[in-house]
Each structure stands twice: as structure tokens, then as C-alpha cells.
Amino acid sequence: MLSMSTVSEDGCSSLASPWGLVEPYDFPDTGRGLRCVRAVAEGEELLAVPLEECWHEMAARRAPELAALADASLSETDAIALHLLLERAKGDGSERAAHLRSMPPVYDSTLFWSEAELAHLRGSDWLDLARRFAEELEADWAALQSQPAVAALLSRHGLGIEAYRWAYATVKSRAAEVGMGDEKKRLLAPRFDMFNHSTAVAPGSSHGYDEARQQLVVVAAAPYGAGEQAFISYGGASNGSLLLGGGFALRRNRFDAVEVTLTAKCDARRWLLLMMLAPEAPPPSQEEPPNFEYLQAPDQEQLRDGPKPFVTRHLLTAANPLPPALLAYVRAERLSDVELEAYEKKAKAAGTPLWEALRSPAPLDAALDLAALVALRRVLADKLDAYPTTAEQDEAFLDKAEPDAGAAHETAPLPAEAAAARRRWLRGRTTRGGGRRGCGKG
């Protein structure tokens, strides 16, 4: 919960400067960010930005030229993006000129990558997601162009798809999603958008919208010394998400994961077993995303027509490279009908449900576990073989791209090619077990 320790009795912030307790500074490892002007305690308010200074959907729709498009179909992102472009077209005559000048003129987001740059993501699910992201932008642009009033506005100001790409990327990478009433809204706030991201900050703990004050408020997630960089959390984003949205990746990211999808044959006999192998739901307060999900789970009615696929998704992380549920499902998938019956009898004699035995770290049977691990190894090896480079090649490249990585801050961003290599290397490290030599490529 956000601390309001620096709020006076009349409900207003006691921070005298619009910058609060931070100021811009160019850090050698992370680039432009915000540093504390004095020592601050954990929970102390660092910055408060009034809603009236923020770019948001309601303000965009009130802008005269956009208000005239009341009948147009504009998404929240489109409304804010068009507002950005219309104000930018005014130059120094815009009331928001100072904030516009502080925004990057170009971005490293995958929306701007060439096919040669995208090829660095080959073998990763993020390649398809990056292409889909670009396709969504082009579809949004086509939808705007298909509306005569919107197309006329864009033409009048000489705004083409490249200008729209910049505004779209600005909203996607710099706006905060906050709760306003019962809805989630995007706020693109001056000063706030200069905070850098750190995975050391718990998602949801660094900033939020104060309804009473109508301000976006940032609090210190940890004690900071004078001159020390203050960070916020962009959420539980993996390097793939950061790369797509912001064009950067972190040297260490605890939210990185490798996705493994398993498909097992499910019939009426196996249905209960496969349902019960799922892990307990994590507590709502858990910061990491759940490492298990049902993708396709037939009900008993559907099984009357015969066996159906039972599909589960598992996330492997460096901290948990072999989740118990993953091993349990691989074990179950390897059981023949004869073996299933035999193990059910053994489990019943021991007074333990078979699903608990399959979820146990202890092998149910040495031969079964060997078969399960061989099958899992093959799945992971196929993922590693899909990469265009080996783990050793990526490690050598990263040594050149980040020679001082050992001393650098975990939040120091990597350029596009190095970020893609880091993404591959992290995935290889996870699937091969802590970076040691193993099967396949990294």
C-alpha cells in the first residue's frame, strides 16, 4: 500500500517542487533516470503528478480536434496517441511542449526492428509475438484510415504511419496502468515516465493513483541515499515483454521463464488423475506469475465420445527449472494403461492417492522416472536446437557487448542485439540447468 506520510492535513502533497524528492540524472549503467535529492525512507513519497498534467483518454477526447470526432471509433491507446501527435505538431506552442521534448525521438521497441534484427529472436516464442505486435499496430492504423473524419485529420497534419508508430510506442512503453474507480486506465505522466524499472521492486508497490488527491503518486520502494537512483516496478514483466514494449532487457530478470506445453491423452479413467496433478493455486500476494495453467481440460461429458487432448502449460525459471507439476505430468503421460492400473494398486495399498505419489520429488519408480526425464530432455533439446546460435556463441557475444556486466547494475539495459542474445542465453541457462553444459544449443 502506498504511504501518504508526506501528505498534509488538507490532503495535498507537502513536496514543494514539481519533481518532489527526485531529479533527472544520466547514470553510466542505466542511462537517464531519477535520483533522490536527499536521503529518503522506505515508503516516503517521492513524486506526485496531478491528473491534469497527465495524458489520458479523457483528456484526449476533450481536445478540440478529437472532440470533433465523437462518432469515431477510437481505442484508449489511439485517443492518447492522436493527442500526442496533435500536440507535437504545435511545436513550442503546445502547453505540453516541455514534456514532449523529454520523450525519446526514437525507440528500440521491436515495432521498429528490421527483419534482420528480428531474426535474433528466432527459436523463441517472442519472435511470433513481436510480429503479431507489429501486425496489431498496422491493423489499428488501417482502422483509423478507414474512418473518413480521422483520415482527414491525419492528412491535414501530415501524419503518416511512422508518426503513429512513434506515438503508439510512446503510449505502450511510457504510460502507467492504474486503477481509477472500478477501471484500469493508462496515464502518461511527465517526470514519472523517467523512472527506471527494477525487478527488486515488488510489482504494485511503487506507485498508484490517489483518487482523493487525483494524483499519480510514487513512493520509495526501499531506503535511498542522496544521489541514489530510485526505481519503480513496471510489473512482473519478463525480458521478452520488456523487449517488445520498451526495447530493452535486463541482465538479470527474476520474471524470465521458459514455457513448456505438454499434451497428454485423457480418457474417463485418467481424467481425475490429470486434474489432481495440478499444483495448489499460489496466494494472491505472490509476485511471480503462476508456473502452471490448464490450456485445454476436457470435461467428463466430452470424454464420452472418446479420449481428448489434455493440455497444460508450465513455466521454467532459473530458480525453479523443474517444477514438480511438470515432472508429475510427464510421469503420468508415460504410463501405459497396464502400468497405470499397477501403480494405482500400489498407491491404494500404501494409502496414498496416485496423484500425490506422482507429484512427490521421490521417484515412483526408477525406470518410469528415467523414461519421463528422457522425454522431457527431448522436449527441451528441441527448444534449444531452434535457436540460431549456441550458448557459447551467445556468451562470447555478451562478453563483448557488456564487458563490465559483473559490476553493472541488474537494471542496466542492453541494446537490441545483445538483448536478444541475453534472452537466448537465459533460456538456455534455464533449460540446461544453471548454465552448465548440457543437451542441445543455448
Disulfide bonds with the S-S distance in Angstrom:
none
